[in-house]
Amino acid sequence: MVWRTVRLKVKGASATPQPPVGPAITQLGLDINEVINKINELTKHLKDFEVTVLLHVDTDTKNYRVEVKSPSTSSLLLKMAGASEPSGDPAHKKVGNLSIEDVIKVALMKKNEMNSGSLKAAVKCLVSTASTIGLSVEGRSAKEIIKLIDEGFYDSLFLKYEGEWRGR
């Protein structure tokens, strides 16, 4: 059994047979459409974000496994805020603002990698991360947003996404 790993960069849910993806798959003797469909299914929650896909192939049997490496939490938060880089002084210089719904969407993108037991806990963690890179949420500090979350201020919004969180 000889395993070979190919690293591919694709936009989430948008892999196509075009180079460099198609030729890399063909070179390994795999069904291009089957592999691309699998990649697109596994990256649909990261639509429009560039992701790294590791394609692990047993060169003897042609069995394969697709592993998706999602972007870092900080890069997802920055992109959602339209910011190009984190603040060098997050306490005094903000580089962007997120809506609470933006933060929920990032939590859903990272749900398989987060150890949070609930969507609320994941969002509170991400609000803190956003604060450390110079992003505010709803124009407020992390402390204020976490207090509002704890008080149930955003409960209707959490309820809207809870099914998607539990479906992880």
C-alpha positions in Angstrom: 0.0 0.0 0.0 1.5 3.3 -1.2 -0.2 6.5 -0.2 0.3 9.7 -2.1 -0.9 13.1 -1.0 -1.7 15.9 -3.3 -2.3 19.4 -1.9 -4.9 21.5 -3.8 -6.1 25.1 -3.4 -9.7 25.5 -4.3 -12.6 28.0 -3.6 -15.1 26.3 -1.3 -17.8 24.5 -3.2 -16.3 25.6 -6.5 -13.7 23.0 -7.5 -13.8 22.3 -11.3 -11.9 19.9 -13.6 -9.8 22.9 -14.8 -6.1 23.1 -14.0 -4.6 22.6 -11.6 -7.3 20.4 -9.9 -8.4 18.3 -12.9 -4.9 17.2 -14.1 -3.8 16.4 -10.6 -6.8 14.0 -10.1 -6.4 12.5 -13.6 -2.7 11.9 -13.0 -3.7 9.7 -10.0 -6.1 7.6 -12.1 -9.2 8.8 -10.2 -12.6 9.6 -11.5 -12.5 13.4 -11.9 -16.2 14.1 -11.4 -16.5 11.8 -8.4 -13.5 13.5 -6.6 -14.6 17.1 -7.5 -18.2 16.3 -6.3 -16.7 15.0 -3.0 -14.5 18.1 -2.6 -17.4 20.5 -3.3 -19.6 18.6 -0.9 -17.0 18.8 1.9 -16.3 22.5 1.2 -19.8 23.8 0.8 -19.8 25.4 4.2 -16.7 27.4 3.1 -18.3 28.7 -0.1 -16.3 31.6 -1.6 -13.3 31.1 0.7 -10.0 29.7 -0.5 -9.3 26.4 1.2 -6.5 23.8 1.1 -7.7 20.3 0.2 -5.4 17.3 0.8 -6.2 14.4 -1.4 -4.8 11.2 0.1 -4.7 8.3 -2.5 -3.7 4.7 -2.2 -1.9 4.4 -5.6 -2.4 0.6 -5.7 -6.2 0.4 -5.0 -7.1 4.0 -6.0 -9.0 4.4 -2.7 -8.8 8.0 -1.6 -9.7 10.3 1.2 -10.3 14.1 1.0 -9.2 16.2 3.9 -10.2 19.9 4.1 -8.1 22.5 5.8 -10.3 25.5 6.5 -8.8 29.0 6.7 -7.8 30.3 10.1 -10.4 31.7 12.4 -8.7 35.1 12.3 -8.6 35.2 8.5 -12.3 34.3 8.3 -13.3 37.0 10.7 -11.1 39.6 8.9 -12.6 38.7 5.6 -16.1 38.9 6.9 -15.3 42.4 8.2 -13.7 43.4 5.0 -10.4 44.0 6.7 -7.1 43.1 5.1 -5.0 42.5 8.3 -5.3 42.5 12.0 -4.7 45.7 14.1 -1.3 46.1 15.6 -3.0 47.9 18.5 -6.4 46.2 18.9 -7.2 48.1 22.2 -6.9 51.5 20.5 -7.2 50.9 16.7 -10.1 48.9 15.2 -9.8 47.6 11.7 -13.4 46.6 11.2 -16.8 45.7 12.5 -18.8 42.5 12.4 -22.5 41.8 12.8 -23.4 39.1 15.3 -24.7 37.1 12.4 -21.3 37.3 10.7 -19.7 35.8 13.8 -22.4 33.1 13.8 -21.6 32.3 10.2 -17.9 31.9 11.0 -18.8 29.6 14.0 -20.7 27.4 11.6 -17.8 27.4 9.1 -15.4 26.3 11.9 -17.9 24.1 13.8 -16.1 20.8 13.1 -12.9 22.3 14.6 -14.3 24.0 17.6 -14.7 22.3 21.0 -17.7 24.4 22.0 -20.7 22.6 23.3 -23.1 25.1 22.0 -23.4 27.7 19.3 -23.6 30.5 21.9 -20.3 29.3 23.5 -18.6 29.2 20.1 -19.8 32.7 19.2 -18.6 34.0 22.6 -15.1 32.5 21.9 -15.1 34.1 18.4 -16.2 37.5 19.7 -13.1 37.4 22.0 -10.9 36.4 19.1 -12.3 39.2 17.0 -11.5 41.7 19.7 -7.8 40.5 19.9 -7.3 41.3 16.2 -9.0 44.7 16.2 -12.5 43.9 15.2 -15.6 45.1 17.1 -19.0 43.3 16.9 -22.1 45.4 16.4 -19.9 48.4 17.2 -19.3 47.2 20.7 -16.5 45.6 22.8 -16.2 41.9 23.3 -17.2 42.3 27.0 -20.4 44.1 26.0 -21.4 41.6 23.3 -20.7 38.6 25.6 -22.9 40.2 28.3 -25.7 40.7 25.7 -25.4 37.1 24.6 -25.6 35.9 28.2 -28.7 38.1 28.8 -30.4 36.4 25.8 -30.4 39.6 23.6 -29.5 37.5 20.5 -31.5 34.4 21.3 -33.8 34.6 18.3 -30.8 34.8 16.0 -29.2 31.8 17.7 -32.4 29.9 17.4 -32.3 30.6 13.6 -28.9 28.8 13.3 -29.2 26.2 16.1 -30.2 23.4 13.7 -27.2 24.0 11.5 -24.9 23.9 14.5 -26.4 20.7 15.8 -26.1 19.1 12.4 -22.4 19.0 12.8 
